[in-house]
Amino acid sequence: MRLRATVAAVSGALALSALAVPAAHAADGGSSYRAGALEAVAQHTSGRTAFTATSAPIGDLKVSFSDFKITKAIKVGTTDKVTTWVTYKMTHAADIDVTDGSVLTGPLIYRGSAEDPENVQGGQNPATCTATSATTATCKGPIDINPRETDADLKLRNAQAGTWHGAALALDFENEKSAVQFDLGTTLVQRNSTLTVNASPEPVKKGGTLTVTGKLSRANWEDHKYHGYTGQSVKLQFRKKGSSTYTTLKTVKTDSTGSLKTTTKATADGYYRFSFAGTTSTPAVSAAGDFVDVR
């Protein structure tokens, strides 16, 4: 499931409490998790008094979350759904049975503040939890991000690339309770990048001039195409044949189309590539080396 970003419409906060979903939902695993969370959001965007979002759990289900571990960066392109797995610890009241199918939990990530998120993403299915004591469990659940999402509330926008925050949710269908906890960690959700290179002429005389061209592009989540990433510093690097190490020859900036063009002297057989260090919104990427035979 994905919690609707319209949860931001809750006056002053994002909260999930006083959950009222039929216990019958609990019979079908993932779909009950999705339906329950969406119903909870719908209730709390319908004029209910909101809580102030804090790092403490919000809601009437006695649980809390800690040890939230997520990858440092999630690269999202233009076509394929990306799944990232999150692990965390859930501490709960002794009368909550994490092996009971009516109690479901899962991780979330959100862009912006908990009080007013721009977007919230979660998993298509709930987490799997293993009890470690009468009141604790270790859980592992997915975050599923689909760049082809058609729901306007869930669709990724280019401006949303960058830092997202972690949260976790628990739903007790049988007792009609829920809880959510924010500010559990951070990750980067980034617009995937590509980088090309071509060195010519090939072969080239020793001491001759090589022209090296390429293009740095990144995913556009709004039109589902790759476009040039303009004004970015990219390193031209060389690896001599027989070596495993690239050395930087110079730094070049991409033009208004994301294209790169520069020249260098050919000194020995080897591989030329462009390498981009990345930004908060766009991951680092290096082109595959283009071999040049020097004669």
N, C-alpha and C positions, 0 to 999 in steps of 0.2 A: 504494500500500500504506500501511498504518499499522502501526508497530511496537507490539506489545501493551504496554499499561502494566504488565502483569505482569512485564515485565523488571525491575521494582523488586524482585521476589522474589530476584534474584541477590544473594547475600550480600555486602552492603556496597558494590556498584557496579553500573553498567550498562555492559556491554562486549559487543563483537561481534568475536570472533576465532576462529581455527580453524574457519572456516566449512566445512561439509561438505555441499554440495548437488550433485546430479548436473549435469554440464556440459550435459546435454540441455536443461536449463531455459533456457539462453542463447539458444535459437532463437526465443523468442517475446516478446522485448522486455519490455513492461510487466509481463506476468504472471510472467515469470521474476524480475523485480525484487521483486515482492510476495512470491512464494513463497520466494525466497532469503532475504529479510530475516526473514520469519516463521519459517523453519526455523532460522536463526541464533539468533533469540531463544529458540525452543523448546529448542535445545541448551544455551543458557547459563542457562536457568531449570531445568535438570535436574541440579543438583548440581556443576557445574563451578566451579573456583576463580575468583573474580572479580578484576578489576583495580581499582585505585583510580582513580576518574574524575578526570581533570585536563583542562586546556585543551589538552594535547598529544594527538595521535592515539593511539588504543588499537587494537591489532590487529596482524596479521602482514602486511598489505598496505602497501607503502611509498608512502603518500600523506599529504598534509596539506591543510588547507583554510584559506583566508583571504579577506579582502574580502567577507565575508558581508553581503549587503544585502537587507533585508526592509522592507516597509511598517511605519510606526510603529504602526498599529492595524488589527486585523481585526474587522469587525463581523459577528456571527453571529446570525441570527434564529431562527425556529422551524421553517422549512420547507426553504429552498433550501440546497443545498451551496454553499459559498464557496471559491473558488480564489484563492490568493495566489501570485504568482510571486517566486521568490528567485534572485538571481544571486550567484555566488561564484567564487573562483579555486581550482583544484585543482593542487597541485604533486605530481609523481609520479616514480617511478624511470623511467629512460630505456627500460626494457624493457616498460613498460606502455603499451599502445596504446589511447587513449581512443576511437578510432573503431571498435574491435573490439567487436562485440555481446556478448562475454562479460564485458566490464567495464562495470558500471552504477553510477551514483552518483545521489544525490538529497539534498535538504535535509530536515531534520526540525525540529520545534519541540517542546519539552517543558515541562511545568508542574512546578515544584518543583526539587529538586536533581538533578544527574546521577546521584548515588548512589542516590536514592530518588524517582524521578519519580512524580507523581500521574497523569500522562497523557502520551502521546507521539503526535504527529500527523505524517503525511508526505504524500506524493503518491500518487495512483493509478498514476502512471507515473514512470519515472526522468527525470532531467535530460537535456538535450541539451548536449553539450560541443563546443567548438571548440578545437583545438590552437593554441596561440600560440607554442610552442617545442617542443623535444624532451622537455621535462620539465614543461611547464605547459599548462593549458587553462582557458578561461573557460566556466562552466556556468550554465545557467538551468533551474530545475525548479520544480514546483508543490508547494504545500501545500494539500491538499483537506480541508476540514472539513465534515462532514455532521451537522447538528443532529438528524437523524432516525436516526443510527446506532443499531443495535439490539444490537451487541456490548457487553456490560457493561464490558469492559476499555477500550473505545475511546469510549464514550458521554461526552459533555460533561456535567459537573455544574455547577450554578450557582456553587458555591464555587470553581471553577477559573477563573472570569473574573479577568482581571488580567494580570500580567506572565508571559510565557513566554520561554524561552531557545532560541537557535538552535543547531543541530548539523548535521553532514553525514556521510553514509555512503557508502562505496564497496564494491562486491562484485565479486570476480574469480571467476567461476564455473569457468572452465577450470582454474585453479590452486588452487581451493578456499581462497581467502583473503579477508579483509575488514578494514575499519578504520572507526572512527567517531571523530569529534572533537566535543567539547562546548564550551559557553560561547563561541560565535562571534558572538553578538549577542542582542538582545532585541526583543520586540514585545508589544503588548497584544492579547489575545483578549477581545473585549467582547460583552456581551449587548446586542443592538441595541435602540435606544430610539425611541419615537414621542412626539409632543407635539401636542395639539390646542388650539384657542382659539375662543371665540365671544364677541363683544361685543354687548350689547343694552341698550336697544332700538335699532332701526334703522328709519328715521332717528331722530335725537335733536336736541333743541333745544340751541343753543349755551349752554354753562354747565350743561347738564343732567348728571345722573349716569348713567354707564355701568356696567353690571355685566359683568365679564369673567370667564368661566369656561373651564376646560380640564382636561386630564389628561395627566400624564407616566406613560408605561408603558415597561416593558422586557421583553425576551424571557426566558421561563423555559425553560431547556433540558431540564428534567425532565418537564414536562407539555405542552410545545410550545404554550403559550399566552402572551399578553402580560398582565402584571399591573401594577397601579399601583406606582410607585416612591415609597415613603413618605419623609417627612421631608427632602425635598430643596429647596434654595433655587433658585427660578426667577425670572427677571427679567421684569417686564411692560414691554414696549417699545412706542414709538409712532413711526411714520414719517408725516410730513405729506405730503399729496398733492402730487406734483411733486418731492419730495425722494427721494434714494436712501439716506438714512442713518436708521437707527433710533436713538432716544435712550431711555435707561432711565428709567422713571417711578418704579418701586418694585420691591422684592424680596418675593416671597411664598413660603411653604413649602407643599409638598404635604401633604395630610392622610393619614389612615390608609389611604385607598384610592388615593392618588396624585393626587387631584383638587385643583384650584386654583379659588379664587374670591376676587375683590377688586373694588373700585370705583375709579372715577377720573372726573374732570370732562372733559366733551367741550369742546374748545376750537376745533377745526378739522377739516375733512375729512381723513381719513387712515386708516392701517392700524395695527391693534393686534395684537401677537403676544406669546407667551411664549417665552423663550429659556433653555435649560439649558446650563450650562457643561461638564457631564460629570464623570465620576469615573474612577478607574482601571478599574473594572469595566464602566462604561456610557458610551457615546460622547455627545458634545455633540449637541444637536438644537435646532432652532428651528421653531416652528409657522409655517405659511404665514400671512401677514398677513390679518386680517379687516377689510375696508373698512367704515367708518362714515361715513355722510353726515350732516353737521352743518348744521342749518338755523336 
